[in-house]
Amino acid sequence: MKALKILDLVVIYKNMNKIEFVLPVKINSKLSLNSIYAGMHWFERKKQSQHLHELVKLELLSQKVPKKPFENPVDIEFFWNSLLDLDNHGYMAKLIIDGLKGYLIRDDSKKYLQKITHAYWLGEGIKIIICSAGGEKWK
């Protein structure tokens, strides 16, 4: 897929109630919410979602991040470095969260996912911070 440029996953910080890592993906307009509104074919969306789900899991495995989902609800923060409007990252966030299901989060239902925030940053890739919202410790 030309829309994704893979570097290396970098696990920045792990402590007892949060994990922070960078997913090395360069974002372009093909991965924006606007591309969905513009009528992207369902098969292309399916290919993108499968590719990104696999990328997330493979990168977490390659960095030896244990497959240990939080039991309690989590907050997920996304930090983007792209030219897209902040609200156009919703499609990518959905694909990434779906890739995290069963690995670092149980599910993306309101029982397990309490809050999602988006911001910009100047680093490369997508910085993702997952924090326990219920006081549970991540080991």
Backbone bond lengths (Angstrom), bond angles and torsions (degrees), N, CA, C in turn:
res aa  C-N    CA-C-N  psi(-1)  N-CA   C-N-CA  omega(-1)  CA-C   N-CA-C  phi
1 M - - - 1.447 - - 1.521 108.33 -
2 K 1.294 117.88 123.79 1.460 122.04 -176.65 1.522 113.09 -73.07
3 A 1.324 117.45 -18.99 1.463 119.74 -177.20 1.526 112.46 -73.42
4 L 1.320 118.05 -18.13 1.451 120.94 -177.43 1.515 109.95 -112.66
5 K 1.313 116.66 130.37 1.455 121.68 171.77 1.513 106.51 -116.00
6 I 1.316 116.01 118.58 1.452 121.00 -173.61 1.524 109.36 -97.23
7 L 1.332 116.52 128.75 1.459 122.29 175.21 1.525 106.33 -105.18
8 D 1.299 119.12 -104.96 1.454 124.80 173.70 1.508 108.33 -141.82
9 L 1.314 116.22 143.74 1.457 119.62 173.38 1.513 107.65 -74.89
10 V 1.298 116.14 133.08 1.455 120.53 179.32 1.522 108.09 -119.62
11 V 1.314 116.96 116.30 1.456 119.98 174.61 1.512 106.14 -83.60
12 I 1.319 115.76 116.04 1.451 121.05 -175.00 1.519 111.08 -87.54
13 Y 1.301 116.56 -43.93 1.466 118.11 -168.97 1.515 109.60 -154.65
14 K 1.306 116.98 129.27 1.458 121.98 172.00 1.523 106.82 -129.56
15 N 1.302 117.26 127.47 1.456 119.16 170.27 1.509 107.94 -134.16
16 M 1.304 116.96 -162.91 1.453 118.48 -170.99 1.520 114.63 -77.83
17 N 1.315 119.36 -13.38 1.454 118.33 177.89 1.521 113.15 -137.25
18 K 1.331 116.65 15.44 1.459 118.07 177.31 1.519 109.62 -156.95
19 I 1.323 114.41 150.20 1.457 120.99 172.44 1.517 107.46 -131.42
20 E 1.303 115.48 138.06 1.462 122.30 -178.27 1.518 107.90 -130.39
21 F 1.327 116.40 131.59 1.457 120.19 178.27 1.520 109.63 -150.86
22 V 1.321 115.07 166.02 1.458 121.52 177.78 1.517 108.15 -114.88
23 L 1.309 115.74 125.23 1.453 121.61 174.72 1.522 106.86 -93.76
24 P 1.327 117.80 117.16 1.458 121.67 -171.59 1.527 113.28 -79.69
25 V 1.307 115.18 76.91 1.462 121.11 -178.49 1.521 108.63 -126.15
26 K 1.311 115.97 132.10 1.467 120.33 171.48 1.524 107.78 -93.71
27 I 1.310 115.45 130.54 1.461 121.29 -174.62 1.520 109.99 -100.10
28 N 1.330 114.88 136.98 1.456 119.32 170.98 1.526 108.80 -132.14
29 S 1.302 116.83 -176.66 1.463 120.51 -172.68 1.528 113.01 -65.34
30 K 1.334 119.13 -19.31 1.470 120.31 177.37 1.526 111.63 -67.06
31 L 1.327 116.46 -19.26 1.462 120.86 -179.76 1.524 112.15 -104.52
32 S 1.315 117.14 17.55 1.463 120.46 -178.16 1.520 111.05 -95.20
33 L 1.312 115.34 160.01 1.455 120.76 175.53 1.526 110.36 -62.23
34 N 1.323 117.31 -31.97 1.465 120.55 177.97 1.523 112.25 -60.79
35 S 1.332 117.79 -31.71 1.461 120.14 179.64 1.533 110.81 -65.32
36 I 1.318 116.98 -31.51 1.467 120.81 177.28 1.523 109.50 -70.31
37 Y 1.338 116.32 -46.01 1.462 120.29 178.43 1.526 111.93 -63.00
38 A 1.319 116.46 -28.80 1.460 120.35 -179.36 1.519 112.19 -76.17
39 G 1.319 117.00 -4.06 1.453 119.70 174.02 1.516 114.94 97.68
40 M 1.334 117.29 34.78 1.460 119.52 176.34 1.530 108.65 -56.69
41 H 1.305 116.09 136.29 1.460 121.91 -179.02 1.531 109.77 -63.34
42 W 1.326 116.84 142.99 1.466 121.83 -177.04 1.526 112.00 -58.07
43 F 1.332 117.33 -34.72 1.467 120.18 -178.99 1.526 111.07 -67.43
44 E 1.316 117.01 -36.79 1.472 120.96 177.13 1.529 110.37 -66.36
45 R 1.347 116.54 -41.62 1.473 119.96 176.43 1.521 110.62 -61.16
46 K 1.326 116.85 -42.29 1.462 121.01 179.59 1.524 110.60 -62.26
47 K 1.329 117.88 -43.97 1.469 121.25 178.09 1.524 111.08 -61.77
48 Q 1.336 116.90 -44.39 1.464 120.58 179.28 1.529 110.91 -61.70
49 S 1.325 116.74 -44.66 1.462 119.25 -177.50 1.528 110.79 -66.37
50 Q 1.311 118.49 -44.28 1.468 120.85 178.51 1.524 110.89 -61.13
51 H 1.317 116.37 -43.34 1.461 120.81 -179.18 1.533 110.78 -62.71
52 L 1.311 117.07 -46.18 1.462 119.61 -177.21 1.525 111.73 -71.03
53 H 1.326 118.42 -37.59 1.470 120.54 176.36 1.529 110.09 -59.53
54 E 1.327 116.50 -45.52 1.466 120.76 178.36 1.522 111.22 -64.31
55 L 1.322 117.01 -42.41 1.459 121.39 179.80 1.529 110.94 -59.11
56 V 1.312 117.19 -46.99 1.465 121.01 -179.06 1.526 109.99 -59.25
57 K 1.312 116.96 -50.51 1.472 120.10 -177.57 1.529 112.08 -65.75
58 L 1.325 117.24 -42.85 1.465 119.81 179.62 1.525 111.88 -64.30
59 E 1.312 117.13 -39.31 1.456 120.44 179.73 1.525 111.06 -68.65
60 L 1.335 117.69 -39.64 1.459 120.01 176.84 1.532 110.47 -64.05
61 L 1.315 117.20 -41.70 1.465 121.33 177.14 1.524 111.51 -63.55
62 S 1.320 116.47 -43.55 1.472 119.83 -177.00 1.526 111.76 -64.48
63 Q 1.315 117.48 -26.01 1.464 121.18 178.94 1.526 112.03 -97.44
64 K 1.331 115.57 10.42 1.468 121.49 176.69 1.532 113.13 58.89
65 V 1.324 116.10 34.97 1.462 120.25 173.08 1.524 106.14 -79.42
66 P 1.323 117.86 118.89 1.469 120.27 -175.52 1.523 112.14 -61.15
67 K 1.313 115.11 143.88 1.462 120.94 174.81 1.525 106.56 -80.07
68 K 1.318 115.20 91.62 1.458 121.31 -177.76 1.527 109.02 -144.73
69 P 1.315 116.28 90.96 1.462 118.55 -179.96 1.525 112.36 -66.48
70 F 1.325 115.91 143.19 1.451 121.34 170.53 1.528 108.25 -61.07
71 E 1.306 116.67 141.59 1.464 121.12 176.09 1.527 110.90 -84.06
72 N 1.323 116.15 -39.25 1.461 121.40 -178.91 1.523 110.36 -88.07
73 P 1.332 117.29 169.41 1.462 120.19 178.56 1.526 112.23 -59.16
74 V 1.328 115.46 152.32 1.460 121.23 178.02 1.521 110.09 -124.92
75 D 1.316 114.12 160.96 1.460 123.38 167.90 1.525 105.99 -109.63
76 I 1.315 117.01 137.91 1.461 121.01 177.71 1.521 108.35 -120.45
77 E 1.329 115.18 127.87 1.462 121.74 176.91 1.524 108.66 -111.40
78 F 1.318 116.14 130.55 1.458 122.38 175.64 1.523 108.81 -110.55
79 F 1.324 115.94 135.66 1.460 122.19 175.34 1.522 107.16 -122.40
80 W 1.319 115.75 118.15 1.457 123.03 -172.08 1.524 110.70 -108.37
81 N 1.310 116.72 145.41 1.455 122.73 170.83 1.520 106.83 -126.90
82 S 1.313 115.69 88.77 1.468 120.68 -179.82 1.521 108.57 -153.85
83 L 1.308 114.98 173.11 1.458 120.73 178.05 1.526 112.41 -88.49
84 L 1.328 117.12 -3.33 1.454 120.40 -179.86 1.521 110.70 -71.13
85 D 1.331 116.31 151.09 1.458 120.80 170.27 1.525 107.83 -60.96
86 L 1.309 116.78 148.36 1.456 121.10 -175.76 1.538 112.28 -55.61
87 D 1.333 116.63 -41.16 1.464 119.49 -178.36 1.524 113.35 -71.51
88 N 1.324 118.47 -12.00 1.460 121.39 177.70 1.523 113.23 -80.99
89 H 1.320 117.66 -3.29 1.460 121.05 179.07 1.527 112.57 -86.92
90 G 1.314 117.64 0.60 1.465 121.32 -177.74 1.520 113.54 -58.27
91 Y 1.315 117.04 -38.49 1.469 121.71 179.66 1.527 110.12 -63.78
92 M 1.328 117.19 -47.12 1.465 121.18 179.16 1.527 110.57 -63.83
93 A 1.330 117.14 -42.03 1.466 120.17 179.42 1.526 110.05 -59.62
94 K 1.308 117.33 -43.33 1.475 121.71 178.66 1.526 110.51 -59.64
95 L 1.320 117.54 -45.78 1.459 120.81 -179.59 1.528 111.69 -64.38
96 I 1.323 116.76 -40.33 1.469 120.73 179.70 1.526 110.39 -67.14
97 I 1.326 117.06 -46.35 1.460 120.61 179.84 1.524 110.25 -60.24
98 D 1.315 117.31 -42.91 1.465 119.65 177.43 1.526 111.03 -61.18
99 G 1.332 117.69 -34.61 1.450 121.32 176.57 1.523 113.44 -70.27
100 L 1.334 116.80 -24.64 1.468 121.72 179.13 1.526 113.28 -83.14
101 K 1.346 116.82 -16.83 1.464 121.00 -177.28 1.525 109.95 -62.00
102 G 1.320 114.46 132.85 1.443 120.78 -179.86 1.516 113.62 81.67
103 Y 1.330 117.19 -8.09 1.465 120.51 179.94 1.529 110.71 -110.49
104 L 1.324 116.55 -58.42 1.468 120.49 176.74 1.521 112.91 -115.13
105 I 1.335 116.67 -19.86 1.466 120.36 174.81 1.530 107.92 -127.52
106 R 1.310 116.44 145.90 1.469 120.28 -179.67 1.526 111.09 -65.57
107 D 1.327 115.07 -46.69 1.458 120.91 -174.10 1.524 107.04 -161.88
108 D 1.326 116.56 169.64 1.457 119.12 177.57 1.528 112.01 -103.19
109 S 1.328 116.65 17.67 1.464 120.37 176.01 1.532 109.02 -75.35
110 K 1.333 115.81 168.24 1.464 119.26 -178.19 1.526 112.65 -66.30
111 K 1.321 117.49 -15.52 1.459 120.55 175.84 1.532 110.95 -67.90
112 Y 1.327 118.07 -32.07 1.464 122.09 -174.97 1.519 115.03 -115.41
113 L 1.313 118.06 -16.92 1.465 121.41 -179.24 1.517 108.60 -123.82
114 Q 1.340 115.15 110.52 1.462 120.45 -173.85 1.518 112.63 -91.40
115 K 1.353 116.55 -39.82 1.464 118.56 -172.86 1.525 109.75 -151.96
116 I 1.346 115.39 143.39 1.464 122.96 173.96 1.516 106.95 -127.22
117 T 1.334 116.42 130.12 1.464 119.78 176.02 1.523 109.31 -126.20
118 H 1.315 114.98 154.12 1.459 122.48 -179.64 1.527 109.19 -128.79
119 A 1.327 115.80 139.42 1.465 121.84 175.98 1.523 107.86 -151.83
120 Y 1.314 115.25 168.62 1.464 120.71 174.46 1.522 109.52 -96.02
121 W 1.328 115.57 157.03 1.459 121.99 170.71 1.507 108.14 -147.83
122 L 1.328 117.89 169.27 1.458 122.15 -176.33 1.523 113.37 -99.09
123 G 1.323 118.11 -4.94 1.460 121.07 -179.89 1.517 112.15 -75.30
124 E 1.338 115.01 173.23 1.463 120.30 177.93 1.517 110.18 -86.48
125 G 1.318 116.64 147.93 1.451 121.55 178.14 1.519 112.14 79.14
126 I 1.318 114.48 -166.21 1.459 122.22 -179.60 1.521 107.71 -110.97
127 K 1.324 116.50 116.06 1.463 119.80 176.20 1.524 107.92 -85.08
128 I 1.340 114.97 132.51 1.457 121.35 -178.15 1.523 108.07 -127.95
129 I 1.319 115.21 129.04 1.459 120.98 176.82 1.529 107.15 -120.87
130 I 1.322 115.18 125.93 1.457 121.33 176.88 1.524 106.77 -115.04
131 C 1.333 115.94 120.71 1.468 121.91 -178.20 1.516 109.38 -121.20
132 S 1.313 115.20 141.57 1.451 120.14 174.06 1.520 108.78 -68.68
133 A 1.324 116.35 128.79 1.460 121.01 178.18 1.517 111.09 -93.29
134 G 1.343 116.89 -11.07 1.447 119.91 -174.87 1.512 115.28 -114.53
135 G 1.318 116.94 15.14 1.449 120.36 177.45 1.520 114.93 83.13
136 E 1.324 116.96 -1.64 1.467 119.66 179.98 1.512 110.51 -69.81
137 K 1.297 116.73 147.48 1.457 121.86 179.35 1.521 110.23 -92.93
138 W 1.323 116.25 136.54 1.472 122.21 174.51 1.506 106.54 -100.79
139 K 1.320 118.18 128.19 1.466 121.20 -178.49 1.503 109.93 -117.06
